[in-house]
C-alpha cells in the first residue's frame, strides 16, 4: 500500500470517517493483503484458509497482473470475502472497485484523489491512504474523505525493502484524526504488540501470512496480538 497525494482541493471537501463506513465493518483486526499470484484458483486456495481463520479485512493487490486478470481475480475474491463477511478492498484502482461494487479501495500516490473516489463510490465506501511517515499526509487524506490511514514501514519489509521508515509515535499522534490507523511494513507476531499499544487498530501484512510455513497459524498469531494483554 502507498500514500495519497494530499493535494489541495479547489473546493472544500466533506470530512468522512468511521461514521461513513458501514457500521458493521470491524475497525480492529488483521488486514491481509494478497501476494502477486497469477493463478486465480491458487490465489483463492491460499486466501480462503486465511479468511476461515479469522482475517478481518482483505485487500486485493497484484502489481504484476493486467487489467483483465485483475478484474477476474477481484471478482472471485469479492465473492469469497462475501461468504466470510470480510470487507473487500481493491488496491490502487478505485474505478475497478466501482465497477465491481467492492467495499472500498486503497489509493496510492498515483492513483487519483480520494475526494474523486469518494464522490463515485459513495459515503459508506471504505477508502484508505498510506501515509508513510507523514502525519500531514494523514491529515490531508482525512480532509479528502479517507476512512482510514496507514503508516509504515515500521520494520524492514520484504515486499518493499526500500520503504521509508515510520515511528510508532505516528500512531499515537494520529489518534486525534478519529480514523482507524493501519500499521504496515515488516510486521510479525513478535513485533506487533508495541504497535497495537501505540494505537494501531489494524495490522496489514502480506508475506507475514502468505510466506509463512503455516499461514493459518500465522493468522491466528497476528489476531492474538490484537487481544488485550
C-alpha positions in Angstrom: 0.0 0.0 0.0 1.2 3.5 -0.9 0.3 7.0 0.2 -2.3 9.6 -1.0 -1.1 12.8 -2.6 -2.9 15.1 -0.2 -3.1 17.9 -2.9 -5.2 21.0 -2.2 -8.8 20.9 -3.5 -10.5 23.6 -5.5 -13.4 23.5 -3.1 -13.8 22.3 0.5 -14.2 18.5 0.8 -16.5 16.9 3.3 -14.8 15.1 6.1 -15.5 11.4 6.3 -14.5 8.9 8.9 -15.7 5.8 10.5 -19.2 7.1 10.8 -19.3 7.0 7.0 -18.2 3.4 6.8 -20.7 0.5 7.0 -21.1 0.3 10.8 -20.9 -3.5 10.6 -17.3 -3.4 9.3 -14.9 -4.1 12.1 -12.3 -1.3 12.7 -9.9 -3.6 14.5 -8.2 -6.7 13.3 -5.9 -8.3 10.7 -5.8 -6.6 7.3 -4.4 -9.2 4.9 -3.1 -8.1 1.5 -2.8 -10.6 -1.3 0.5 -11.5 -2.9 1.2 -11.3 -6.7 -0.3 -14.6 -7.7 -1.0 -15.2 -11.4 -3.1 -18.3 -10.9 -6.6 -17.3 -9.8 -7.5 -20.8 -8.5 -4.3 -20.9 -6.5 -4.9 -17.4 -5.2 -8.4 -18.4 -3.9 -7.0 -21.6 -2.3 -4.4 -19.5 -0.5 -6.8 -16.9 0.7 -9.8 -18.9 1.8 -8.0 -20.6 4.8 -6.9 -17.2 6.0 -10.4 -15.9 5.9 -11.6 -19.0 7.6 -9.0 -18.5 10.4 -10.4 -15.0 11.1 -8.6 -12.5 8.9 -10.6 -9.3 9.3 -10.2 -7.4 6.0 -8.8 -8.4 2.7 -7.1 -6.2 0.2 -6.6 -7.4 -3.4 -3.1 -6.3 -4.7 -1.4 -7.7 -7.7 1.1 -5.4 -9.3 2.0 -7.9 -12.0 -1.5 -8.5 -13.4 -3.0 -6.8 -16.4 -6.5 -5.2 -16.1 -8.3 -8.3 -17.4 -6.7 -10.6 -14.8 -7.2 -8.1 -12.0 -10.9 -7.9 -12.8 -11.3 -11.7 -12.8 -9.3 -12.2 -9.6 -11.0 -9.3 -7.9 -14.5 -10.6 -8.7 -13.6 -14.1 -7.4 -12.1 -12.7 -4.2 -15.1 -10.4 -3.7 -17.4 -13.4 -3.7 -15.1 -15.3 -1.3 -15.0 -12.3 1.1 -18.8 -12.0 0.9 -19.1 -15.6 2.1 -16.9 -14.9 5.1 -18.3 -11.4 5.9 -14.9 -9.7 5.4 -14.6 -6.3 3.8 -13.0 -6.4 0.4 -10.7 -3.6 -0.7 -9.0 -3.1 -4.0 -5.5 -1.7 -4.1 -4.8 1.3 -6.4 -7.9 1.1 -8.7 -11.0 2.8 -7.3 -12.6 2.6 -10.8 -12.4 -1.2 -10.6 -13.8 -1.1 -7.1 -16.7 0.9 -8.5 -17.2 -1.5 -11.4 -17.4 -4.5 -9.1 -19.2 -2.8 -6.2 -16.3 -3.7 -3.9 -16.4 -2.5 -0.3 -13.7 0.0 -1.0 -10.3 0.9 -2.4 -6.9 1.9 -1.2 -5.3 4.7 -3.1 -1.7 5.4 -3.7 0.3 8.5 -4.8 -0.5 8.0 -8.4 -4.0 6.5 -8.0 -6.1 9.7 -8.0 -7.7 11.8 -5.4 -9.6 10.4 -2.5 -12.3 13.0 -2.9 -12.9 11.9 -6.5 -13.1 8.3 -5.5 -15.5 9.2 -2.6 -17.8 11.1 -5.0 -18.2 8.0 -7.1 -18.1 5.2 -4.5 -20.3 7.0 -2.1 -20.2 7.9 1.6 -20.1 4.4 3.1 -17.3 3.0 0.9 -14.0 2.2 2.7 -11.3 4.5 1.3 -7.8 4.2 2.7 -4.5 6.0 2.1 -1.0 5.1 3.2 0.8 8.0 4.8 4.3 6.6 5.2 5.9 8.5 8.0 4.0 11.7 7.4 1.2 12.9 9.7 0.4 15.8 7.4 -0.4 13.3 4.6 -2.8 11.6 7.0 -4.5 14.9 7.9 -4.9 15.7 4.2 -6.3 12.3 3.5 -8.9 12.7 6.2 -9.9 16.1 4.8 -10.4 14.5 1.4 -12.6 11.7 2.7 -10.4 8.8 3.8 -11.9 6.2 6.0 -8.6 5.0 7.4 -4.9 6.0 7.3 -2.0 3.6 7.1 1.5 4.3 8.4 4.7 2.4 7.7 7.0 0.7 7.1 7.7 0.2 10.8 10.2 -2.6 10.2 12.1 -3.8 7.1 9.6 -5.1 4.7 10.4 -8.0 2.2 7.7 -6.6 0.0 9.1 -3.1 -0.1 12.7 -3.2 1.3 13.3 0.4 0.4 10.2 1.8 2.1 10.5 4.8 4.3 10.8 4.1 8.0 8.0 5.2 10.3 8.0 5.7 14.0 5.3 4.2 16.4 4.8 7.8 17.6 2.8 8.5 14.5 0.2 6.0 15.7 -0.2 8.0 18.9 0.0 11.4 17.3 -2.7 10.5 14.7 -5.3 9.5 17.3 -6.9 12.9 17.1 -7.9 12.2 13.5 -10.6 9.9 14.7 -9.9 7.3 11.9 -8.8 3.7 12.2 -5.0 3.5 12.0 -3.3 0.8 10.0 0.3 -0.3 10.6 2.2 -1.9 7.8 5.7 -2.9 6.9 7.7 -5.9 8.2 5.2 -6.7 11.0 5.4 -10.1 12.6 3.6 -11.6 15.6 6.8 -11.0 17.5 7.0 -7.2 16.9 3.3 -6.3 16.5 2.2 -5.7 20.1 4.1 -2.4 20.6 2.4 -1.0 17.5 -1.0 -2.1 18.9 -0.1 -0.4 22.2 0.7 2.8 20.3 -2.7 2.8 18.6 -2.7 0.6 15.6 -6.2 -0.9 15.2 -5.4 -2.9 12.0 -2.2 -4.8 11.2 -1.6 -5.1 7.5 0.5 -8.0 6.3 1.4 -9.8 3.1 4.5 -12.0 3.5 4.0 -12.5 7.2 1.0 -14.6 6.4 1.4 -15.9 2.8 5.2 -16.7 3.1 4.7 -18.4 6.5 5.0 -22.2 6.5 1.7 -22.3 8.3 -0.4 -19.3 7.1 -3.4 -20.3 9.3 -1.3 -20.4 12.4 0.3 -17.1 11.4 -3.1 -15.5 11.0 -4.2 -16.6 14.5 -0.9 -15.4 15.9 -1.4 -11.9 14.5 -5.0 -11.8 15.8 -3.7 -12.7 19.2 -1.6 -9.6 19.2 -4.7 -7.5 19.0 -6.2 -9.1 22.1 -5.8 -7.1 25.3 -2.6 -8.2 27.1 
